[in-house]
Amino acid sequence: MFDPIFLIENSITGLFSGGIYALIGLGVVFIFRATKVFNFAHGAVIMIGAYFYLTFSEILISFGSPNWLVFLISLPATFVSSALLGMIIEKFLMRPMMGQHPFPLIMITIGLISVLEGLSAMIWTPAAQYPKPLFPLDIDFIGSLAINRQMLFSFIVAIIIFLIISIIFVRSKSGVAIRATATDQSTAALMGINVSGVFSISWIIACVTGSLAGILLSPINSLTPSLGIVGLSVISVVILGGLDSIIGVLIAAFIIGWVESMASHFLGGQYKEIVPYVIVLLIIIFKPHGLMGTHQIDRL
């Protein structure tokens, strides 16, 4: 258990998981910054995105398509479908309630979890499935260290996408509009910003990045309607990093990923989901806004 090689391997695995958590957490932060709503259904959105990819890729495989064509078509189709899902959720469920107290909006996202999980079980069945992985499920060795190639490349892709979207958020007009809307929706509307459009963009970004995370996770974890439980880990990431801090979420994602891996290594897999929340609870006693979140507490 205290073999340094195993400790290093588990630490690397935890950091790899943290990279994917960061990508998932980014979607939660985008929605919260734009709408002030914490999306508890983000894990379910990730799961639906993975099922979209499974469906498109299996259709293409059934026609004997080569791997490059499967990826070339199924990935964009998945992202477009996930974007449409985000637009539908925002337009028909969230937008009519905007301007109301946040509590009903939060309850809508909680109810959406059951709806999406139920639909996925009806359409795709509850059986575990394994979508075509983007990267080989091989183990490479660096000296005595075993590195999962799928997790390594998934980590690289997740961090690259995270950085690209973060830069766009800081430098693009859409990013400025999102930040302005997050600061004051009424003033943003008076300044000519399409607030409804900002809400829609935030949900689209969250759903597309979430679907990519689902595609990266499902070949390793298996794809079932319960894949959305990964959203529980991301809740701890977002709370620890700060609900409105992109950099905070990135730092917290690595912390939570590493802590989960260490807890699983030393205490057993059953503690993997518990220990991060214990740490988060201890930290928010002293820093309720998280590591880098705005110093503001809203009571529901």
C-alpha positions in Angstrom: 0.0 0.0 0.0 2.9 2.4 0.8 4.9 1.4 -2.3 6.1 4.7 -3.8 5.4 3.4 -7.4 1.8 2.8 -6.5 1.5 6.1 -4.8 2.9 7.9 -7.8 0.6 6.0 -10.2 -2.4 6.8 -8.1 -1.4 10.4 -7.9 -1.1 10.6 -11.7 -4.4 8.9 -12.1 -6.0 11.4 -9.7 -4.6 14.3 -11.6 -5.8 12.9 -14.9 -9.3 12.6 -13.4 -9.0 16.1 -12.2 -8.4 17.4 -15.7 -11.8 15.9 -16.8 -13.4 17.2 -13.6 -12.2 20.7 -14.6 -13.8 20.4 -18.0 -17.1 19.4 -16.4 -16.9 22.0 -13.7 -16.4 24.7 -16.4 -19.9 24.1 -17.7 -21.4 24.4 -14.2 -19.5 27.7 -13.7 -20.6 29.1 -17.0 -24.2 28.5 -16.2 -23.9 29.9 -12.7 -22.1 33.0 -13.8 -24.7 33.8 -16.5 -27.9 32.8 -14.7 -27.0 32.5 -11.0 -28.4 29.0 -11.1 -26.5 25.9 -9.9 -27.1 23.2 -12.4 -27.4 20.0 -10.5 -28.4 18.1 -13.7 -25.0 18.6 -15.3 -24.0 15.0 -14.6 -27.1 13.8 -16.4 -26.4 16.1 -19.3 -22.9 14.4 -19.5 -24.5 11.0 -19.6 -27.0 12.0 -22.4 -24.1 13.4 -24.4 -22.2 10.1 -24.1 -25.4 8.2 -25.3 -25.6 10.6 -28.3 -22.0 9.6 -29.2 -22.8 5.9 -28.7 -25.8 6.1 -31.0 -24.0 7.9 -33.9 -20.9 5.8 -33.7 -22.8 2.5 -33.6 -24.9 3.5 -36.6 -21.7 4.3 -38.6 -20.0 1.1 -37.4 -23.0 -0.9 -38.5 -22.4 0.4 -42.1 -18.7 -0.7 -41.9 -17.3 2.8 -41.7 -13.6 3.1 -40.9 -12.6 4.5 -37.5 -11.6 7.9 -38.9 -15.0 8.4 -40.5 -16.8 7.3 -37.3 -15.0 9.9 -35.3 -15.3 12.6 -38.1 -19.1 12.3 -38.2 -20.1 11.1 -34.7 -18.2 13.7 -32.7 -19.7 16.8 -34.5 -23.1 15.2 -34.5 -22.8 14.6 -30.8 -21.8 18.2 -30.1 -24.6 19.6 -32.3 -27.2 17.3 -30.5 -25.9 18.3 -27.1 -26.0 22.0 -28.1 -29.7 21.5 -29.2 -30.4 19.8 -25.9 -28.9 22.8 -24.0 -31.0 25.2 -26.1 -34.2 23.3 -25.4 -33.5 23.1 -21.7 -32.8 26.8 -21.4 -35.6 28.0 -23.6 -38.5 25.8 -22.4 -37.5 25.1 -18.8 -35.2 27.8 -17.5 -36.1 31.0 -19.4 -39.8 31.1 -18.4 -38.6 31.1 -14.8 -35.9 33.7 -15.1 -36.3 36.6 -12.7 -37.8 34.4 -10.1 -36.2 33.3 -6.9 -33.3 30.9 -7.6 -34.8 28.0 -5.6 -37.5 27.0 -8.1 -34.8 27.0 -10.9 -32.6 24.8 -8.8 -35.5 22.4 -8.2 -36.0 22.3 -12.0 -32.5 21.1 -12.5 -32.9 18.5 -9.8 -36.1 17.2 -11.4 -34.3 17.2 -14.8 -31.9 14.5 -13.4 -34.8 12.0 -13.0 -36.2 12.9 -16.4 -33.0 12.5 -18.3 -32.0 9.3 -16.4 -35.5 7.8 -17.0 -35.4 8.7 -20.7 -32.0 7.2 -21.2 -33.0 3.9 -19.5 -36.1 3.7 -21.8 -34.2 4.5 -25.0 -30.8 2.8 -24.4 -31.7 0.4 -21.6 -29.9 0.3 -18.2 -27.3 -2.2 -19.3 -23.7 -1.1 -19.3 -22.3 -0.2 -22.7 -18.9 0.8 -23.9 -18.8 3.4 -26.6 -15.9 3.4 -29.1 -13.0 5.0 -27.3 -11.3 8.0 -28.9 -7.9 6.7 -27.7 -6.4 3.2 -27.3 -7.2 1.5 -24.0 -3.6 0.5 -23.6 -1.2 0.7 -20.7 2.2 2.3 -21.3 5.2 2.0 -19.0 7.6 4.7 -18.1 10.2 2.8 -16.2 8.1 1.0 -13.5 5.2 3.5 -13.8 2.1 2.2 -15.6 0.2 5.0 -17.5 -3.3 4.5 -18.9 -3.1 5.9 -22.4 -6.8 6.6 -22.6 -6.7 8.7 -19.4 -3.5 10.5 -20.5 -4.9 11.6 -23.8 -8.3 12.4 -22.2 -6.5 14.6 -19.7 -4.6 16.4 -22.5 -7.8 17.0 -24.5 -9.8 18.1 -21.5 -7.2 20.7 -20.4 -6.7 22.0 -23.9 -10.5 22.6 -24.4 -10.6 24.1 -20.9 -7.9 26.6 -21.7 -9.3 27.5 -25.1 -12.8 28.2 -23.7 -11.3 30.1 -20.7 -9.4 32.3 -23.1 -12.4 32.9 -25.3 -14.4 33.7 -22.1 -11.8 36.4 -21.2 -11.1 37.9 -24.6 -14.2 37.5 -26.8 -17.3 39.7 -27.0 -19.4 36.7 -25.9 -17.3 36.3 -22.9 -17.6 40.0 -22.0 -21.4 39.7 -22.4 -21.5 36.7 -20.1 -19.4 38.6 -17.5 -21.6 41.7 -17.8 -24.7 39.6 -17.4 -23.3 37.9 -14.4 -22.6 41.2 -12.8 -26.0 42.8 -13.4 -28.6 41.4 -15.8 -30.7 44.5 -15.9 -27.8 46.8 -16.6 -26.5 44.4 -19.2 -29.9 44.5 -21.0 -30.0 48.3 -20.9 -26.5 48.3 -22.5 -27.8 46.3 -25.5 -26.7 42.9 -24.4 -29.0 40.0 -25.4 -29.4 38.5 -22.0 -31.5 35.6 -23.2 -28.9 34.9 -25.8 -26.2 34.9 -23.1 -28.3 32.3 -21.1 -28.6 30.2 -24.2 -24.8 30.4 -25.0 -24.0 29.4 -21.5 -26.2 26.3 -21.6 -24.8 25.4 -25.1 -21.2 25.6 -23.9 -22.0 23.6 -20.7 -23.8 20.8 -22.7 -21.1 20.6 -25.4 -18.2 20.4 -23.0 -20.2 18.0 -20.8 -20.8 15.7 -23.8 -17.1 15.7 -24.5 -16.4 14.8 -20.9 -18.9 11.9 -21.2 -17.2 10.7 -24.3 -13.9 10.6 -22.6 -15.2 9.0 -19.4 -17.6 6.3 -20.7 -15.1 3.9 -22.3 -13.3 3.6 -18.9 -16.2 3.8 -16.5 -18.8 2.2 -18.8 -21.9 4.0 -20.0 -25.2 3.5 -18.0 -27.9 5.9 -16.9 -26.0 6.3 -13.6 -22.9 7.8 -15.3 -24.3 11.1 -14.2 -23.2 10.3 -10.7 -19.8 11.8 -11.7 -21.7 15.1 -11.3 -21.5 14.6 -7.5 -17.7 14.8 -7.6 -18.0 17.9 -9.7 -20.3 19.5 -7.2 -17.5 19.3 -4.6 -15.0 20.7 -7.2 -17.2 23.7 -7.9 -17.9 24.4 -4.3 -14.3 24.1 -3.3 -13.0 26.2 -6.2 -15.7 28.9 -6.0 -19.0 28.9 -7.9 -18.0 31.7 -10.2 -14.2 31.2 -10.5 -12.8 29.4 -13.5 -9.3 29.3 -12.1 -10.6 28.2 -8.8 -12.4 25.2 -10.4 -9.2 24.2 -12.2 -7.2 24.1 -9.0 -10.0 22.4 -7.1 -10.5 19.8 -9.8 -6.9 18.7 -9.4 -7.2 18.6 -5.6 -10.4 16.6 -5.6 -9.1 14.2 -8.3 -6.0 13.5 -6.3 -7.8 13.2 -3.0 -10.3 10.7 -4.5 -7.4 8.6 -5.8 -5.6 8.7 -2.5 -8.8 7.8 -0.6 -9.5 4.9 -2.9 -5.9 3.7 -2.5 -5.6 3.9 1.3 -9.1 3.5 2.5 -10.9 1.6 -0.2 -13.1 2.5 -3.2 -16.2 3.0 -1.0 -14.6 6.1 0.5 -13.7 7.7 -2.8 -17.0 9.7 -3.0 -17.0 10.6 0.7 -13.6 12.0 1.6 -13.7 14.9 -0.9 -17.0 16.1 0.6 -15.5 15.9 4.1 -12.6 18.1 3.0 -15.0 20.5 1.3 -17.2 20.8 4.3 -14.1 21.6 6.5 -12.9 24.2 4.1 -16.1 26.1 3.5 -16.5 26.5 7.3 -13.6 28.9 7.0 -14.1 30.0 3.4 -17.7 29.7 2.4 -17.1 31.2 -1.0 -14.5 28.6 -1.9 -10.8 29.0 -2.7 -11.3 31.8 -5.3 -15.0 32.5 -5.4 -16.7 35.9 -4.9 -17.0 36.8 -1.3 -20.8 36.6 -1.3 -23.2 34.2 0.3 -26.8 33.8 -1.0 -29.3 32.1 1.2 -32.1 30.1 -0.4 
